[in-house]
Amino acid sequence: MSGSADPRLPRSPAGPYNPWMVAGMIALAPFMEVLDTTIANVALNHIGGSLAISQDESTWVLTSYLVANSIVLPISGWLAQVIGRKRYYQICVVLFTVSSVLCAASTSLTMMVIARCLQGLGGAGLAPTTQSMLADMFPPEKRAQGFALFGVTVITAPATGPILGGWLTDHLSWHWIFLINLPIGLIAFTLTAIFVSEPAVMIAERRELLAKRLRLDYLGIALAAIGFGTLQIFLDKFQEEDGFSSTFIVTTFCVVVVSLSLLVVWEWTHPNPVLNLRLFKSRNFAIANALMFVVGFILISSTQLLPQLAQTLLGYNAETSGLCMAFGGMATLVMMPIAGLTSGRIGKPKWLLIGALTWLGLATVFLQGSIAPDVSFGTLSLYRGLQVCALPFLFVPITAAAYVGVPPRNFGEAAALINQNRNIGGSVGISIVTTLLAWRTQFHHARLAEAITPYGSLHGMTVAQIAPILQTQAVFMSYLDMFRFVGLLALIVVPAVLFLNPPPPKPAA
């Protein structure tokens, strides 16, 4: 069970234990957290009916979690430094688990929103803290393999969420999508308490930080909370509130621009920033964050599009639409360790990234041509599998490249920024795709309606009879447009990969 300590890894939380065993343990909680970002989507109607709230009000079940998550996530690296990484991780696990039980016990919208906010606050620190632990646990030549394990949680969990959420909702009740976190949280906390250690060098750094009479960056915390929290509300409500024609949307947009602009200026010049934006001076870190934003955009938006198409146009229930994603999840799970091994052995992973982006883009652009209104369940599943099997070859080398040139003591802050950019990419992706979907539906409806007049019929059908068919075709064509748009986005960012610096050479044996 024990492993030999590597003198190059004084910050490793594995201590005397095998790092792979510890890595699997600490990845359990972030998998649970990322799962919760999508597991509630398919149960909104059931939650709304149980709490006697409207469909518009039920969306706050999702929005409240994402807003709270986006507030804490960017400053989680700083919080881990101040509180202690292991202690902060355990606090997040406890808060997330307890608030999950409160979500299941909610009897009103107010109680549910408060519980989901607490859940988002607790979940925000799990992914970046785990990623920083993995970065410290493995030497640079094995770091890609470690990140492959973390990639399983980030990429597989969003696809697993609709499947598990649909099954639990249809066969048990919506309460179980939250109660399932209780045993996982207890196991994760227990394993962490026993096997994860706080390295002596990090204890010394924390004492040194606190001995300097730590002055809290109150303005930075406030600007980050207002800016990122309002950004999440803006993105979630943009289409629902009819875009910039809404005073509410215009107001939130102005708040986002002002607060985030002030945040950048303030944090860039602050001696002890809560959000270390100076890490973006590293070219690799800046490019990797941009690429991770795109990965989040593609992953989350496509994860929403396919089940939504299945339920809206094909008449699938929550469980069946979630199962459409299963083959993609299995393909990702199989390819993730291969991506880790490949990324660690290829001297210039930029060529791996170029190949993966090209595959993802072409697969999404061209394979959407095989989707028709009478598409089978098998074809949809195969489409998803072919589309996402390239994602591991993006996530692993991008994450590994982000840490090239970043000092080890800043790994926590780097992990927080990387995860925040991935989350924002997903939120931006959903918002843009949802808005464009509505616009393209109107466009295709208008074009198809040009051939129909109220003075005749088409193939023996009256205008009243053909109207619903027309609408269905317009909606379907707009979905195909969105798949094409996501694919082209992957191809457009390929040139940015060429500017990445290669990882440091492997040390001699």
Phi, psi and omega per residue, in radians:
M1 nan -0.571 -3.111
S2 -1.473 2.737 3.116
G3 -2.287 2.727 -3.125
S4 -1.275 2.389 -3.115
A5 -1.305 2.362 3.113
D6 -1.593 2.099 -3.122
P7 -1.085 -0.306 3.108
R8 -1.386 -0.101 -3.035
L9 -2.139 1.126 -3.117
P10 -1.221 -0.238 -3.100
R11 -1.770 0.145 -3.094
S12 -1.191 2.286 3.105
P13 -1.445 -0.026 -3.099
A14 -1.333 -0.417 -3.140
G15 1.040 -2.275 -3.114
P16 -1.449 -0.046 -3.048
Y17 -1.594 2.828 3.116
N18 -1.087 2.177 -3.082
P19 -1.085 -0.542 -3.140
W20 -1.207 -0.631 3.088
M21 -1.135 -0.799 3.140
V22 -1.157 -0.659 3.125
A23 -1.053 -0.744 3.100
G24 -1.096 -0.630 -3.134
M25 -1.193 -0.818 -3.072
I26 -1.306 -0.283 3.115
A27 -1.408 -0.192 -3.081
L28 -1.156 -0.823 -3.103
A29 -1.165 -0.799 3.099
P30 -1.106 -0.532 3.045
F31 -1.063 -0.758 3.108
M32 -1.072 -0.701 -3.109
E33 -1.231 -0.807 3.137
V34 -1.132 -0.617 3.089
L35 -1.000 -0.671 -3.077
D36 -1.244 -0.248 3.104
T37 -1.249 -0.357 -3.117
T38 -2.174 -0.260 -3.017
I39 -1.166 -0.502 -3.097
A40 -1.450 -0.228 -3.070
N41 -1.011 -0.796 -3.044
V42 -1.363 -0.143 -3.081
A43 -1.867 0.115 -3.054
L44 -1.023 -0.747 -3.132
N45 -1.088 -0.716 3.133
H46 -1.181 -0.705 3.119
I47 -1.135 -0.764 3.131
G48 -1.067 -0.735 3.122
G49 -1.154 -0.681 -3.136
S50 -1.201 -0.632 -3.120
L51 -1.620 0.019 3.122
A52 1.018 0.888 3.116
I53 -2.200 2.807 -3.113
S54 -1.345 2.981 3.136
Q55 -1.135 -0.677 3.107
D56 -1.122 -0.722 3.139
E57 -1.173 -0.581 -3.092
S58 -1.166 -0.382 3.123
T59 -1.166 -0.331 3.093
W60 -1.189 -0.305 3.036
V61 -1.080 -0.645 3.101
L62 -1.462 -0.802 -3.042
T63 -1.109 -0.730 -3.099
S64 -1.064 -0.706 3.117
Y65 -1.133 -0.824 -3.082
L66 -1.165 -0.634 3.129
V67 -1.139 -0.878 3.134
A68 -1.063 -0.698 3.128
N69 -1.094 -0.764 -3.093
S70 -1.243 -0.370 3.116
I71 -1.294 -0.772 -3.040
V72 -1.509 -0.575 -3.027
L73 -0.924 -0.836 -3.085
P74 -1.162 -0.396 -3.118
I75 -1.818 0.149 -3.089
S76 -1.160 -0.556 3.090
G77 -1.103 -0.730 3.098
W78 -1.166 -0.725 3.122
L79 -1.082 -0.673 3.120
A80 -1.129 -0.615 3.103
Q81 -1.175 -0.736 -3.060
V82 -1.312 -0.760 -3.062
I83 -1.494 -0.536 -2.983
G84 1.910 2.286 -2.968
R85 -1.103 -0.838 -3.128
K86 -1.126 -0.777 -3.137
R87 -1.093 -0.734 3.135
Y88 -1.126 -0.717 3.095
Y89 -1.032 -0.799 -3.122
Q90 -1.169 -0.658 3.076
I91 -1.073 -0.737 3.133
C92 -1.109 -0.722 3.135
V93 -1.094 -0.797 -3.129
V94 -1.117 -0.824 -3.124
L95 -1.095 -0.741 -3.137
F96 -1.132 -0.742 -3.093
T97 -1.191 -0.825 -3.129
V98 -1.107 -0.754 -3.134
S99 -1.188 -0.480 3.060
S100 -1.122 -0.715 3.082
V101 -1.129 -0.681 3.091
L102 -1.110 -0.639 3.081
C103 -1.066 -0.786 -3.129
A104 -1.135 -0.519 -3.107
A105 -1.580 0.025 -3.068
S106 -1.129 2.415 3.117
T107 -2.074 0.017 3.126
S108 -2.608 2.860 3.125
L109 -1.115 -0.704 -3.133
T110 -1.047 -0.811 3.136
M111 -1.115 -0.706 3.141
M112 -1.131 -0.770 -3.112
V113 -1.134 -0.734 3.114
I114 -1.094 -0.779 3.139
A115 -1.124 -0.696 3.132
R116 -1.198 -0.596 3.066
C117 -1.111 -0.782 3.100
L118 -1.095 -0.670 3.117
Q119 -1.119 -0.707 3.102
G120 -1.164 -0.664 3.105
L121 -1.118 -0.723 3.132
G122 -1.259 -0.701 -3.102
G123 -1.245 -0.395 -3.038
A124 -1.071 -0.583 -3.063
G125 -1.518 -0.168 -3.015
L126 -1.231 -0.883 -3.087
A127 -1.125 -0.882 -3.125
P128 -1.156 -0.615 3.120
T129 -1.155 -0.730 3.093
T130 -1.094 -0.751 -3.107
Q131 -1.136 -0.688 3.112
S132 -1.183 -0.612 3.064
M133 -1.099 -0.756 3.134
L134 -1.122 -0.668 3.127
A135 -1.117 -0.595 3.127
D136 -1.461 -0.312 -3.013
M137 -1.482 -0.404 -3.062
F138 -2.177 2.525 3.052
P139 -1.185 2.842 -3.063
P140 -0.928 -0.623 -3.082
E141 -1.285 -0.289 3.108
K142 -1.968 0.028 -3.054
R143 -1.128 -0.626 3.140
A144 -1.077 -0.662 3.118
Q145 -1.163 -0.669 3.081
G146 -1.128 -0.721 3.122
F147 -1.208 -0.398 3.068
A148 -1.116 -0.657 3.085
L149 -1.118 -0.746 3.101
F150 -1.166 -0.592 3.127
G151 -1.093 -0.506 3.082
V152 -1.039 -0.689 -3.134
T153 -1.241 -0.738 -3.024
V154 -1.280 -0.650 -3.046
I155 -1.672 -0.657 -3.103
T156 -1.377 -0.627 -3.073
A157 -1.057 -0.780 3.110
P158 -1.063 -0.558 3.110
A159 -1.352 -0.539 3.138
T160 -1.311 -0.517 -3.085
G161 -0.941 -0.949 3.135
P162 -1.068 -0.606 -3.139
I163 -1.160 -0.928 -3.113
L164 -1.161 -0.726 3.129
G165 -1.099 -0.719 3.118
G166 -1.134 -0.741 -3.124
W167 -1.157 -0.807 -3.132
L168 -1.104 -0.694 -3.119
T169 -1.191 -0.748 -3.086
D170 -1.308 -0.593 -3.012
H171 -1.790 -0.434 3.120
L172 -2.098 -1.716 3.044
S173 -2.833 2.916 -3.102
W174 -1.132 -0.394 -3.134
H175 -1.031 -0.523 -3.048
W176 -1.308 -0.282 3.066
I177 -1.195 -0.338 3.055
F178 -1.758 -0.670 -3.110
L179 -1.137 -0.439 3.139
I180 -1.110 -0.328 3.132
N181 -1.313 -0.351 -3.070
L182 -1.094 -0.962 3.134
P183 -1.133 -0.625 3.136
I184 -1.143 -0.729 3.126
G185 -1.122 -0.725 3.121
L186 -1.107 -0.738 3.126
I187 -1.142 -0.788 -3.117
A188 -1.085 -0.744 -3.141
F189 -1.133 -0.769 -3.118
T190 -1.107 -0.810 -3.129
L191 -1.122 -0.687 3.122
T192 -1.121 -0.760 -3.131
A193 -1.062 -0.600 -3.061
I194 -1.501 -0.786 -2.909
F195 -1.853 -0.311 -3.104
V196 -1.679 2.346 -3.128
S197 -2.031 2.822 3.040
E198 -1.794 1.908 -3.066
P199 -1.001 2.570 -3.106
A200 -1.051 -0.655 -3.111
V201 -1.129 -0.592 3.128
M202 -1.332 -0.564 3.057
I203 -1.120 -0.728 3.121
A204 -1.140 -0.706 3.124
E205 -1.122 -0.685 3.134
R206 -1.150 -0.754 3.113
R207 -1.101 -0.693 3.107
E208 -1.109 -0.705 3.136
L209 -1.130 -0.778 -3.116
L210 -1.270 -0.505 -3.139
A211 -1.196 -0.355 -3.141
K212 -1.431 0.288 -3.085
R213 0.958 1.138 -3.062
L214 -0.808 2.112 3.101
R215 -1.773 1.982 -3.097
L216 -1.140 2.400 3.092
D217 -1.488 1.300 -3.043
Y218 -1.049 -0.739 -3.111
L219 -1.162 -0.711 3.097
G220 -1.082 -0.748 3.110
I221 -1.089 -0.767 -3.115
A222 -1.141 -0.783 -3.129
L223 -1.143 -0.673 3.111
A224 -1.140 -0.762 -3.136
A225 -1.117 -0.802 -3.131
I226 -1.182 -0.825 -3.060
G227 -1.125 -0.936 -3.085
F228 -1.295 -0.599 3.079
G229 -1.132 -0.795 3.120
T230 -1.180 -0.607 3.097
L231 -1.046 -0.739 -3.139
Q232 -1.131 -0.714 3.096
I233 -1.124 -0.754 3.124
F234 -1.015 -0.807 -3.106
L235 -1.207 -0.699 -3.100
D236 -1.220 -0.582 -3.017
K237 -1.806 0.021 -3.040
F238 -1.015 -0.946 -3.103
Q239 -1.247 -0.687 -3.116
E240 -1.092 -0.608 -3.117
E241 -1.651 0.228 3.068
D242 1.190 0.675 2.977
G243 1.081 -2.585 -3.046
F244 -1.289 -0.003 3.004
S245 -1.356 -0.139 3.130
S246 -1.667 2.341 3.090
T247 -1.111 -0.633 3.131
F248 -1.081 -0.772 -3.138
I249 -1.167 -0.744 3.125
V250 -1.079 -0.745 -3.140
T251 -1.107 -0.830 -3.141
T252 -1.119 -0.634 3.113
F253 -1.096 -0.757 3.125
C254 -1.114 -0.708 3.110
V255 -1.098 -0.738 3.140
V256 -1.084 -0.851 -3.086
V257 -1.093 -0.819 -3.091
V258 -1.162 -0.849 -3.053
S259 -1.180 -0.743 -3.134
L260 -1.252 -0.570 3.066
S261 -1.137 -0.788 3.093
L262 -1.119 -0.643 3.134
L263 -1.071 -0.776 -3.137
V264 -1.077 -0.818 -3.121
V265 -1.119 -0.790 -3.078
W266 -1.171 -0.845 -3.069
E267 -1.233 -0.518 -3.124
W268 -1.176 -0.531 -3.080
T269 -1.830 -0.136 -3.090
H270 -1.288 2.395 -3.118
P271 -1.185 -0.558 3.121
N272 -2.269 1.249 -3.030
P273 -1.259 2.558 3.047
V274 -1.343 -0.362 3.106
L275 -2.199 1.827 -2.992
N276 -1.414 1.419 -3.123
L277 -1.279 -0.243 3.138
R278 -1.190 -0.224 3.050
L279 -1.101 -0.405 -3.136
F280 -1.272 -0.061 3.004
K281 -1.154 -0.475 3.069
S282 -1.271 2.133 -3.102
R283 -1.053 -0.731 -3.141
N284 -1.087 -0.761 -3.111
F285 -1.123 -0.732 -3.132
A286 -1.144 -0.808 -3.132
I287 -1.161 -0.732 -3.137
A288 -1.085 -0.665 3.100
N289 -1.160 -0.687 3.095
A290 -1.114 -0.738 3.125
L291 -1.178 -0.654 3.115
M292 -1.168 -0.576 3.041
F293 -1.034 -0.775 3.140
V294 -1.168 -0.702 3.102
V295 -1.062 -0.773 3.087
G296 -1.084 -0.721 3.104
F297 -1.005 -0.881 -3.070
I298 -1.214 -0.797 -3.066
L299 -1.101 -0.909 -3.027
I300 -1.291 -0.710 -3.122
S301 -1.162 -0.721 3.122
S302 -1.233 -0.544 3.086
T303 -1.146 -0.521 3.082
Q304 -1.449 -0.640 -3.035
L305 -1.107 -0.812 -3.005
L306 -1.167 -0.883 3.079
P307 -1.094 -0.590 3.128
Q308 -1.139 -0.746 3.080
L309 -1.086 -0.751 -3.108
A310 -1.095 -0.695 -3.115
Q311 -1.391 -0.649 -3.057
T312 -1.309 -0.766 -3.003
L313 -1.896 -0.448 -3.067
L314 -1.805 -0.103 3.072
G315 1.313 0.371 3.121
Y316 -1.299 2.611 3.026
N317 -1.475 -3.122 -3.050
A318 -1.073 -0.737 -3.096
E319 -1.179 -0.799 -3.096
T320 -1.174 -0.700 3.115
S321 -1.142 -0.598 3.074
G322 -1.186 -0.633 3.139
L323 -1.158 -0.380 3.062
C324 -1.040 -0.450 -3.111
M325 -1.517 -0.169 -2.989
A326 -1.093 -0.756 -3.103
F327 -1.112 -0.674 3.083
G328 -1.117 -0.699 3.091
G329 -1.103 -0.727 3.113
M330 -1.160 -0.701 3.116
A331 -1.090 -0.717 3.110
T332 -1.128 -0.745 -3.125
L333 -1.082 -0.687 3.140
V334 -1.240 -0.693 -3.043
M335 -1.405 -0.355 -3.053
M336 -1.066 -0.883 3.100
P337 -1.114 -0.559 3.078
I338 -1.121 -0.706 3.108
A339 -1.120 -0.689 3.120
G340 -1.101 -0.797 3.135
L341 -1.148 -0.740 -3.108
T342 -1.161 -0.769 -3.113
S343 -1.112 -0.619 -3.120
G344 -1.285 -0.369 -3.062
R345 -1.782 -0.329 3.136
I346 -1.479 2.202 -3.089
G347 -1.128 -0.618 3.137
K348 -2.140 1.554 -3.083
P349 -1.149 -0.130 3.136
K350 -1.072 -0.554 3.129
W351 -1.243 -0.549 3.047
L352 -1.159 -0.702 3.113
L353 -1.141 -0.762 3.134
I354 -1.060 -0.773 3.123
G355 -1.111 -0.718 -3.122
A356 -1.191 -0.744 3.112
L357 -1.121 -0.707 3.124
T358 -1.127 -0.768 3.105
W359 -1.057 -0.843 -3.114
L360 -1.072 -0.767 -3.127
G361 -1.139 -0.859 -3.110
L362 -1.161 -0.689 3.134
A363 -1.088 -0.724 -3.116
T364 -1.261 -0.645 -3.121
V365 -1.265 -0.844 -3.005
F366 -1.522 -0.587 -3.104
L367 -1.272 -0.330 3.074
Q368 -1.144 -0.304 3.092
G369 -1.190 -0.305 3.128
S370 -1.544 -0.056 -3.136
I371 -1.609 2.204 3.124
A372 -2.283 2.921 -3.137
P373 -1.013 -0.398 3.116
D374 -1.824 0.439 -3.098
V375 -1.064 2.501 -3.105
S376 -1.504 2.877 3.089
F377 -1.059 -0.721 -3.132
G378 -1.104 -0.710 3.137
T379 -1.152 -0.724 3.110
L380 -1.074 -0.764 -3.132
S381 -1.118 -0.761 3.127
L382 -1.100 -0.717 3.118
Y383 -1.017 -0.795 -3.127
R384 -1.126 -0.727 -3.139
G385 -1.084 -0.789 3.133
L386 -1.157 -0.547 -3.116
Q387 -1.248 -0.804 -2.961
V388 -1.664 -0.080 -3.111
C389 -1.147 -0.286 3.101
A390 -1.506 -0.256 -3.062
L391 -1.042 -0.701 3.104
P392 -1.027 -0.581 3.141
F393 -1.347 -0.064 2.988
L394 -1.727 -0.893 -3.022
F395 -1.084 -0.823 -3.038
V396 -1.121 -0.961 -3.121
P397 -1.184 -0.531 3.092
I398 -1.130 -0.801 -3.140
T399 -1.107 -0.756 3.128
A400 -1.128 -0.707 -3.125
A401 -1.162 -0.503 -3.104
A402 -1.104 -0.507 -3.070
Y403 -1.561 -0.077 3.098
V404 -1.186 2.038 3.141
G405 1.610 -0.073 3.114
V406 -1.587 2.224 3.112
P407 -1.062 2.481 -3.108
P408 -0.956 -0.606 -3.113
R409 -1.220 -0.209 3.110
N410 -1.795 0.156 -3.107
F411 -1.065 -0.664 -3.141
G412 -1.115 -0.769 3.117
E413 -1.155 -0.675 3.114
A414 -1.110 -0.759 3.137
A415 -1.083 -0.671 3.130
A416 -1.106 -0.772 -3.130
L417 -1.182 -0.685 3.130
I418 -1.094 -0.813 -3.133
N419 -1.188 -0.617 3.091
Q420 -1.122 -0.725 3.126
N421 -1.154 -0.639 3.088
R422 -1.142 -0.729 3.120
N423 -1.154 -0.765 3.122
I424 -1.118 -0.677 3.078
G425 -1.022 -0.738 3.104
G426 -1.126 -0.739 3.132
S427 -1.162 -0.747 3.091
V428 -1.102 -0.715 3.134
G429 -1.050 -0.821 3.136
I430 -1.094 -0.760 -3.114
S431 -1.118 -0.816 -3.117
I432 -1.162 -0.800 -3.111
V433 -1.116 -0.711 3.121
T434 -1.103 -0.744 3.138
T435 -1.168 -0.832 3.136
L436 -1.119 -0.562 3.119
L437 -1.072 -0.756 3.122
A438 -1.186 -0.733 -3.134
W439 -1.142 -0.766 -3.124
R440 -1.210 -0.540 3.062
T441 -1.093 -0.761 3.094
Q442 -1.102 -0.722 -3.130
F443 -1.092 -0.883 -3.109
H444 -1.161 -0.610 3.106
H445 -1.097 -0.741 -3.139
A446 -1.143 -0.713 -3.130
R447 -1.178 -0.733 3.141
L448 -1.204 -0.568 -3.098
A449 -1.297 -0.240 -3.122
E450 -1.088 -0.484 -3.096
A451 -1.505 -0.015 -3.075
I452 -2.030 2.372 3.094
T453 -2.175 2.739 3.121
P454 -1.317 0.030 -3.064
Y455 -1.771 0.076 -3.114
G456 -2.723 -2.888 -3.131
S457 -2.284 2.915 -3.138
L458 -2.149 1.995 -3.110
H459 0.962 0.717 3.093
G460 1.387 0.083 -3.107
M461 -1.859 2.484 3.098
T462 -1.388 2.930 3.124
V463 -1.064 -0.703 -3.139
A464 -1.106 -0.593 -3.125
Q465 -1.321 -0.611 -3.068
I466 -1.505 -0.261 -3.091
A467 -0.996 -0.849 3.124
P468 -1.147 -0.564 3.088
I469 -1.160 -0.698 3.117
L470 -1.065 -0.775 -3.130
Q471 -1.138 -0.717 3.129
T472 -1.085 -0.761 3.121
Q473 -1.114 -0.701 -3.140
A474 -1.113 -0.763 3.128
V475 -1.117 -0.754 -3.120
F476 -1.098 -0.753 3.131
M477 -1.129 -0.580 3.120
S478 -1.203 -0.616 3.061
Y479 -1.094 -0.730 3.104
L480 -1.094 -0.649 3.082
D481 -1.066 -0.692 -3.113
M482 -1.197 -0.701 3.080
F483 -1.084 -0.705 3.121
R484 -1.132 -0.712 3.135
F485 -1.079 -0.787 3.131
V486 -1.108 -0.706 3.117
G487 -1.120 -0.757 3.132
L488 -1.127 -0.586 3.107
L489 -1.070 -0.721 3.111
A490 -1.086 -0.668 -3.133
L491 -1.269 -0.583 -3.076
I492 -1.149 -0.607 -3.048
V493 -1.500 -0.001 -3.125
V494 -0.969 -0.773 -3.111
P495 -1.029 -0.486 -3.127
A496 -1.096 -0.491 -3.113
V497 -1.106 -0.532 -3.072
L498 -1.119 -0.327 -3.085
F499 -1.605 -0.002 3.112
L500 -1.258 2.416 3.030
N501 -1.389 2.525 3.108
P502 -1.232 2.750 3.092
P503 -1.173 2.824 3.119
P504 -1.106 2.635 -3.138
P505 -1.113 2.633 3.125
K506 -1.186 2.466 3.129
P507 -1.248 2.702 3.127
A508 -1.162 2.547 -3.124
A509 -1.159 nan nan
